[in-house]
Amino acid sequence: MAYPGRPSHAGRARLPPGRTSFAEPGGPVSTRARRGRDRDRADADLLRRTASWLRDDPERARHAGLASDGDAHALAALLDVIAAELPHLDPAVRWQAVESCRLTLGETMADPYRRRTRRR
């Protein structure tokens, strides 16, 4: 007995009703994909916080090594664009952007042996 809309299986072996042998949109997500999304979110949040930090106070531009307030606003806009496109960036560019933002805000990983994307 075949189920409508389901792939047929070899022989008499069939999946129970309601189960499929392929991933459906909105269905289960692999652990690797979930961790990747969590990492993307955490890194994008860091870049956006750095952009906001640069916009909030003009004196911070000098702390970040920039010559003027206009440079700080331009860098903040660039960080917002990078945060939006983070999953598509070259890994080396991504690493440099994230590390630069981390240094600018004075943040470090609390424990290098523990992933920063772990849920608390």
C-alpha positions as CSV (number, residue, x, y, z in Angstrom):
1,M,0.0,0.0,0.0
2,A,1.6,3.3,-1.1
3,Y,1.0,6.6,0.6
4,P,-0.1,9.5,-1.6
5,G,2.7,12.0,-2.1
6,R,5.3,9.8,-0.4
7,P,8.3,8.2,-2.2
8,S,7.9,4.5,-2.8
9,H,10.3,2.2,-1.0
10,A,11.9,-1.0,-2.1
11,G,10.1,-4.2,-1.3
12,R,7.5,-4.2,1.5
13,A,9.5,-1.9,3.8
14,R,7.6,1.3,4.3
15,L,7.8,4.2,6.7
16,P,4.9,4.6,9.1
17,P,2.2,7.1,8.1
18,G,3.3,10.7,8.8
19,R,7.0,9.9,8.4
20,T,9.0,10.7,5.3
21,S,12.5,9.7,4.2
22,F,13.3,13.3,3.1
23,A,13.6,16.6,4.9
24,E,10.5,18.7,4.5
25,P,10.6,22.5,4.6
26,G,10.3,23.7,8.2
27,G,11.1,20.2,9.3
28,P,13.9,18.9,11.5
29,V,17.2,20.8,11.3
30,S,20.6,19.2,11.8
31,T,22.7,20.1,14.8
32,R,25.4,21.5,12.5
33,A,23.0,23.9,10.8
34,R,21.5,25.0,14.1
35,R,25.0,25.7,15.5
36,G,25.8,27.6,12.4
37,R,22.8,29.8,12.7
38,D,23.5,30.4,16.4
39,R,27.1,31.4,15.5
40,D,25.8,33.7,12.7
41,R,23.4,35.4,15.1
42,A,26.0,35.9,17.8
43,D,28.5,37.3,15.4
44,A,26.0,39.6,13.7
45,D,24.9,40.8,17.2
46,L,28.5,41.7,18.0
47,L,28.9,43.6,14.8
48,R,25.7,45.5,15.4
49,R,26.6,46.4,19.0
50,T,29.9,47.7,17.7
51,A,28.2,49.8,15.1
52,S,25.8,51.2,17.7
53,W,28.8,51.9,20.1
54,L,30.5,53.9,17.4
55,R,27.4,56.0,16.6
56,D,26.5,56.7,20.3
57,D,29.5,58.9,21.2
58,P,31.7,60.9,18.8
59,E,34.8,60.5,21.1
60,R,34.7,56.8,20.6
61,A,35.9,57.3,17.0
62,R,39.3,58.3,18.3
63,H,39.4,55.2,20.6
64,A,38.7,53.0,17.6
65,G,41.6,54.7,15.7
66,L,39.5,56.8,13.4
67,A,40.3,60.4,12.4
68,S,36.7,61.9,12.5
69,D,33.1,61.3,13.4
70,G,32.3,60.9,9.7
71,D,34.6,57.9,9.6
72,A,32.9,56.4,12.6
73,H,29.5,56.7,11.0
74,A,30.8,55.2,7.7
75,L,32.4,52.3,9.6
76,A,29.2,51.8,11.6
77,A,27.2,51.6,8.3
78,L,29.7,49.1,6.9
79,L,29.5,47.0,10.0
80,D,25.7,46.9,9.6
81,V,26.0,45.7,6.0
82,I,28.6,43.1,7.0
83,A,26.3,41.9,9.8
84,A,23.4,41.4,7.3
85,E,25.6,39.4,4.9
86,L,27.7,37.6,7.5
87,P,26.8,34.0,6.5
88,H,28.0,34.7,2.9
89,L,31.3,36.3,3.8
90,D,34.7,34.8,3.2
91,P,35.8,33.1,6.5
92,A,39.0,35.2,6.8
93,V,37.0,38.4,6.3
94,R,34.4,37.3,8.8
95,W,37.1,36.3,11.4
96,Q,38.8,39.7,11.0
97,A,35.6,41.7,11.3
98,V,34.5,39.8,14.4
99,E,37.9,39.9,16.1
100,S,38.2,43.6,15.4
101,C,34.7,44.3,16.9
102,R,35.6,42.1,19.9
103,L,38.8,44.1,20.5
104,T,37.0,47.5,20.0
105,L,34.4,46.6,22.6
106,G,36.9,45.0,25.0
107,E,35.2,41.7,24.9
108,T,36.8,38.3,25.1
109,M,35.5,34.8,25.3
110,A,35.0,33.9,29.0
111,D,36.3,30.4,28.5
112,P,38.0,29.5,25.2
113,Y,37.1,25.8,25.8
114,R,33.4,26.6,25.9
115,R,31.7,27.7,22.7
116,R,30.1,31.1,22.8
117,T,27.0,29.9,21.1
118,R,26.1,27.5,23.9
119,R,22.7,28.2,25.4
120,R,22.6,29.2,29.0
